[in-house]
C-alpha cells in the first residue's frame, strides 16, 4: 500500500509501506494550491519531471534539508549539482533506477523544459514522465506536464500501470478531453487529475474529465490537497 498526498498543482508525496517517501515535482513556496500548514517531514527521493519553477521550485531546499536521492534528466541533475544538491541521479528516457523500496523509470513527455536561474533561462533538457513500480510489480504512471501522445499505449503495454497521474488543466498541458484519451491509451484503472485550477489559465476541471470518461471503466480519483489516501 502507498499513502498518496496531493500537495497541490502537480506536487505529490508518496509514502511507501516501509516508510520511505518519494516526492514528485515539489512546489511548496509560493504555490497557491499548496495545503495550508502542511509540513513535509521526510524525503527519501525526489523525481523531477522538467525544469519549470512550478515543478521544481523547492527541489534545492528540500534536497539540502533531507539529503534524498534526486532523479532528473541529465541537464537538470547537472544544474542541481551546481546549486549544491548532493545525491543526484541523472537519467534519461527509458532508463530506470532501483531506489530500494521501488523502481522508477523515466518515460517520454511532450512539453518544454527550462530553468529560471536568476534573470537567465537555462536549458533543462527534455520534459519527462515516470513510472513507479512497487516491489510487488504494481505500477503507477506520473505524466508530468505533457500533451497527448500515441506512445502512451507503449507505456501501457510495457509497464502496465494501474494508476495514472494526468494533467487536465489545458493551456499548458492536456485538457480534459485529451487527458481522457490518454487514460484510455494507458489502460489504467484509476486516474488522479492534476495541474488544474492553480492559475486562471488552467480551466480544465475534474468534472469535465470524468464526463469524458463516463463510458469507460476508468475511475477518476479527485484528491483533496493535504489529505493522505491509501492506494
TABEL-V509352 format. One line per field, one symbol per residue. psi: psi as a letter, one per 20 degrees, with the letter a starting at -180 (. if undefined). A space follows every 10 residues. Layout:
psi = ???
//
This chain:
psi = qpppppkqdj pqpoorhjiq ppppmpogoj oiipppjppp ipohqppphr iqhjhjhjgg hhhhgilrpo prqggggggh hhjjprkqnp rrpiqrpoig irpppprqqn rroqponcjq pppkbqqraq ppprhjipqq poibpqrpqh ihhhgggghl qhpqopqjhr fiaqahghhg hghghikqhq poqrlqigqh hniqqhgggh hijhjqlppo npqppiopqq .
//
